Amino acid sequence: MERIKEALERARQERQQAGGTRGAAMSREAIAPSQISYTQTRHAEISTEYLRSKRVITGHDSDSFTEAYRILRTQTLQRLGEDNRNVLAVTSPGLSEGKTLTAINLAISLAMEVSYTVLLVDADLRHPNVHTYFGLEPEFGLSDYLLSDKPLQELLVHPAGIQGLVILPGGKPLTNSAEMLNSPKMSRLVDELKMRYPSRIVLFDLPPLLTTADAIAFAPYVDSALLVLEEGKTSIQDAQHATELLKDTHLIGAVLNKSLSNSANDSQLDWKLPQWDIPWNLVVGKLRQWTGRLFHRKSG
């Protein structure tokens, strides 16, 4: 716990020191989505069958599974739009609770909006995993940018057939990932990604909150966060602890993953939510056998 507190304080201090970069980034000329061209971005062909096997929504026909992510997209855009935010982190209390797949499918759903492009960044630098859902084998990634000054344009990948989505893979795993994620160089990168294209949403897949200091150290750099909870696995204590660690971050809500119920209006939620001590209202519905719901904080 002390390590997390120290990492968070260090991140805040470095954020203040790097604050001057934001003004420079904001001075860049605004570029409309139709003008964005990833001429140097590598294109990767991915089979529909492979995406389906990994439960990525572009591998599925339109059904309740894909529709749930469209609803999640709508609610996410509303939350981000309230304060003109465009940098979102997706995390979870513990391991294997569905955060990476949620981040991927939400990113794809957001990219389907004609008004937006999406950059999905694999910031789980200890265990980078986003690329495996697309069958990619990138030689370099974010860790190479941070450690070796690898040019960003050489790292980006556009999955062919998914218009508007670009992926920044994690690269080789790092043992000092917390230090890299709250470094001044990472802070400058977030500012650059945030400000370069006003119509772009930057989505970070972060490590779990309770396993390392990485996510909480990186949290001050993002506009908002989305928490993924797994029904039947995420404990009451872990959910409470995770929300406490994000108390200084704009938490737009939580996705209830692998829910045992398929109804968006199930009265069982009356007791499911209090058991986690999260006073949020139900917003969106099911993800088929990976049922998910987005909860958000009550106003006032």
Secondary structure, 3 states (H helix, E strand, C coil): CHHHHHHHHHHHHHHHHCCHHHHHHHCCCCCCHHHCCCCCCEEECCCHHHHHHCCCHHHCCCCHHHHHHHHHHHHHHHHHHCCCCCEEEEECCCCCCCHHHHHHHHHHHHHCCCCCEEEEEECCCCCCCHHHHHCCCCCCCHHHHHHHCCCHHHCCEEECCCCCEEEECCCCCCCCHHHHHCCHHHHHHHHHHHHHCCCEEEEEECCCCCCCCHHHHHHHHCCEEEEEEECCCCCHHHHHHHHHHCCCCEEEEEEEECCCCCCCCCCCHHHHHHHHCCCEEECCCCCHHHCCCEEEECCC
